[in-house]
Amino acid sequence: MTSAPFTKKFTDISTLDYFQFVFRCDRCSAGVWSEKYKFNTERFDPPPRGHARALLWMRQHDEAYERANVEARSVFNICPVCGRRVCDSCFHVTSGTVTDICVDCKRARKKPPRRKLFQFRRPKLRRKGGEAHVVPCYTKV
């Protein structure tokens, strides 16, 4: 039984002669190609044909896929905040801290909360001479 692909975006570009896979970054879709694994029938004399060859191809395909999946684990970083598998260019590494996160999560954390520059209070009523004037009051926060 084969395991799930390490990244969400993955392509199998295997042929009848070799096995190869492309794993893509969950953020920017940059592709990382796995090593080419040759379909090997040299152990058999004569080489298998028909159904036996197809079964052998499927077994070697699954083995090559597992090796490629292990390769992908060493290339991609897992963001601890959102859980996406991202390439090195989409991963923000800070020296000396534990907050290595993807670029999108860093941007989301970096935005300061919007704060009010002024707060409106109830207007004051002032009397000058015999007339009443309403004076709005804004205080700086």
Secondary structure, 3 states (H helix, E strand, C coil): CCCCCCCCEEEECCCCCEECEEEECCCCCCEEECCCEECCCCCCCCCCCHHHHHHHHHHHHHHHHHHHHHHHHHHCEECCCCCCEECHHHEECCCCCCCCEEHHHHHHHHCCCCCCCEEEEEEEEEEECCEEEEEEEEEEC
